[in-house]
Amino acid sequence: MHLHTSRRIGADALHTLDYRDFDAVHLKLDAQKNLGRNWEEVMRALGYPDMKVERSKVGSELLSRLFALAGR
């Protein structure tokens, strides 16, 4: 799971944030873990317009369940 927050916060405090404090929450394939928009732009510049990082959005209900499963 990849989390973008509206402010800097430690991983140990993520579960205390309101869902609205997250700018984006999505899942990525493990192989795409360190890839992002810059990688997509480089791929387009190299002539691979269809290369993209697959992202699946995570809503507030699923995020709450994931935090609960993590013991938070």
ZAMARLO-571173 format. One record per atom (N, C-alpha, C): x, y, z; atom name; residue in one letter. Coordinates in steps of 0.001 Angstrom, whole numbers, always signed. Layout:
residues N
       u       v       w  a r
       X       Y       Z CA A
...
This chain:
residues 72
       u       v       w  a r
    +844   -1154      +0  N M
      +0      +0      +0 CA M
    +897   +1226      +0  C M
    +523   +2212    -753  N H
   +1292   +3449    -885 CA H
    +420   +4596    -383  C H
    +936   +5344    +586  N L
    +173   +6426   +1208 CA L
    +829   +7771    +937  C L
     +31   +8741    +565  N H
    +492  +10122    +430 CA H
    -289  +10942   +1454  C H
    +419  +11650   +2320  N T
    -258  +12441   +3348 CA T
     -86  +13930   +3086  C T
    -963  +14714   +3698  N S
    -928  +16166   +3515 CA S
    +197  +16807   +4322  C S
    +808  +16027   +5227  N R
   +1925  +16546   +6033 CA R
   +2844  +15388   +6406  C R
   +4052  +15723   +6829  N R
   +5019  +14700   +7226 CA R
   +4567  +14061   +8534  C R
   +4611  +12737   +8562  N I
   +4204  +12002   +9761 CA I
   +4900  +10649   +9748  C I
   +5226  +10154  +10915  N G
   +5881   +8857  +11012 CA G
   +4916   +7717  +10758  C G
   +5445   +6590  +10319  N A
   +4607   +5427  +10016 CA A
   +3833   +4956  +11238  C A
   +4409   +5145  +12423  N D
   +3742   +4695  +13643 CA D
   +2508   +5522  +13998  C D
   +2329   +6667  +13364  N A
   +1181   +7529  +13660 CA A
    +161   +7588  +12524  C A
    +408   +6879  +11447  N L
    -509   +6929  +10304 CA L
   -1938   +6568  +10688  C L
   -2083   +5585  +11559  N H
   -3419   +5117  +11930 CA H
   -4222   +6161  +12700  C H
   -3564   +7227  +13170  N T
   -4270   +8274  +13923 CA T
   -4855   +9346  +13016  C T
   -4456   +9358  +11752  N L
   -4926  +10394  +10833 CA L
   -6356  +10144  +10384  C L
   -7075  +11217  +10155  N D
   -8380  +11149   +9524 CA D
   -8153  +10855   +8044  C D
   -9085  +10155   +7417  N Y
   -8917   +9794   +6008 CA Y
   -8697  +11023   +5133  C Y
   -9283  +12158   +5501  N R
   -9123  +13385   +4704 CA R
   -7696  +13930   +4734  C R
   -6865  +13456   +5681  N D
   -5463  +13881   +5745 CA D
   -4584  +13157   +4721  C D
   -5143  +12152   +4058  N F
   -4407  +11432   +3027 CA F
   -4704  +12063   +1675  C F
   -3645  +12441    +956  N D
   -3819  +12990    -390 CA D
   -4135  +11880   -1391  C D
   -3558  +10708   -1175  N A
   -3810   +9558   -2039 CA A
   -3465   +8288   -1275  C A
   -4231   +7263   -1518  N V
   -3966   +5944    -949 CA V
   -4224   +4945   -2069  C V
   -3204   +4166   -2418  N H
   -3387   +3186   -3476 CA H
   -2448   +2004   -3299  C H
   -2791    +940   -3976  N L
   -1970    -264   -3994 CA L
   -1191    -297   -5294  C L
     +37    -786   -5224  N K
    +859    -977   -6417 CA K
   +1309   -2425   -6453  C K
   +1616   -2888   -7646  N L
   +2241   -4194   -7770 CA L
   +3601   -4138   -7091  C L
   +4035   -5236   -6484  N D
   +5314   -5252   -5784 CA D
   +6462   -4834   -6696  C D
   +6433   -5263   -7940  N A
   +7502   -4930   -8891 CA A
   +7532   -3439   -9224  C A
   +6450   -2723   -8934  N Q
   +6363   -1292   -9245 CA Q
   +6527    -425   -8000  C Q
   +6968   -1019   -6913  N K
   +7028    -341   -5617 CA K
   +7775    +986   -5649  C K
   +8890   +1074   -6324  N N
   +9688   +2308   -6327 CA N
   +9532   +3118   -7608  C N
   +8511   +2803   -8372  N L
   +8269   +3530   -9616 CA L
   +7140   +4528   -9408  C L
   +7185   +5619  -10143  N G
   +6153   +6638  -10008 CA G
   +6007   +7453  -11268  C G
   +5494   +8661  -11106  N R
   +5217   +9529  -12255 CA R
   +6483   +9840  -13057  C R
   +7618  +10044  -12382  N N
   +8860  +10333  -13113 CA N
   +9227   +9174  -14030  C N
   +9082   +7956  -13536  N W
   +9374   +6777  -14346 CA W
   +8450   +6731  -15559  C W
   +7173   +7030  -15358  N E
   +6222   +7034  -16470 CA E
   +6615   +8069  -17519  C E
   +7052   +9242  -17084  N E
   +7476  +10291  -18018 CA E
   +8713   +9870  -18798  C E
   +9666   +9225  -18129  N V
  +10872   +8739  -18804 CA V
  +10496   +7692  -19851  C V
   +9606   +6790  -19497  N M
   +9176   +5754  -20448 CA M
   +8523   +6382  -21679  C M
   +7695   +7392  -21489  N R
   +7078   +8079  -22634 CA R
   +8142   +8744  -23495  C R
   +9127   +9383  -22852  N A
  +10199  +10054  -23592 CA A
  +11035   +9054  -24390  C A
  +11133   +7824  -23899  N L
  +11893   +6779  -24591 CA L
  +11073   +6071  -25666  C L
   +9825   +6501  -25830  N G
   +8999   +5925  -26879 CA G
   +8080   +4798  -26445  C G
   +7827   +4691  -25155  N Y
   +6924   +3667  -24625 CA Y
   +5700   +4341  -23995  C Y
   +4784   +4840  -24810  N P
   +3665   +5639  -24293 CA P
   +2675   +4861  -23429  C P
   +2659   +3540  -23538  N D
   +1684   +2752  -22784 CA D
   +2208   +2231  -21450  C D
   +3467   +2501  -21137  N M
   +4036   +2032  -19870 CA M
   +3501   +2899  -18732  C M
   +2940   +2252  -17713  N K
   +2448   +3010  -16573 CA K
   +2477   +2147  -15324  C K
   +2484   +2806  -14192  N V
   +2401   +2128  -12908 CA V
    +927   +1856  -12639  C V
    +606    +609  -12359  N E
    -782    +259  -12039 CA E
   -1069    +673  -10600  C E
   -2123   +1433  -10420  N R
   -2512   +1886   -9088 CA R
   -3989   +1570   -8873  C R
   -4292   +1011   -7731  N S
   -5673    +723   -7372 CA S
   -6017   +1570   -6156  C S
   -7040   +2409   -6281  N K
   -7397   +3304   -5184 CA K
   -7932   +2522   -3991  C K
   -7620   +3038   -2804  N V
   -8087   +2463   -1552 CA V
   -8986   +3494    -878  C V
  -10199   +3111    -566  N G
  -11135   +4017     +93 CA G
  -10987   +3985   +1605  C G
  -11738   +4832   +2285  N S
  -11623   +4957   +3738 CA S
  -12004   +3665   +4460  C S
  -13009   +2955   +3959  N E
  -13429   +1718   +4623 CA E
  -12330    +662   +4562  C E
  -11749    +460   +3384  N L
  -10679    -526   +3252 CA L
   -9454    -107   +4049  C L
   -9109   +1174   +4026  N L
   -7950   +1637   +4793 CA L
   -8154   +1353   +6278  C L
   -9349   +1614   +6799  N S
   -9647   +1329   +8208 CA S
   -9481    -155   +8504  C S
   -9954   -1002   +7604  N R
   -9824   -2446   +7797 CA R
   -8366   -2880   +7761  C R
   -7574   -2293   +6865  N L
   -6149   -2637   +6786 CA L
   -5409   -2236   +8054  C L
   -5708   -1041   +8580  N F
   -5088    -618   +9837 CA F
   -5504   -1552  +10975  C F
   -6765   -1979  +10992  N A
   -7236   -2904  +12024 CA A
   -6496   -4237  +11928  C A
   -6305   -4725  +10710  N L
   -5570   -5974  +10519 CA L
   -4113   -5848  +10950  C L
   -3574   -4645  +10829  N A
   -2182   -4410  +11225 CA A
   -2051   -4260  +12738  C A
   -3177   -4355  +13456  N G
   -3131   -4284  +14914 CA G
   -3155   -2888  +15467  C G
   -3659   -1934  +14717  N R
   -3717    -545  +15174 CA R
   -5077    -226  +15691  C R
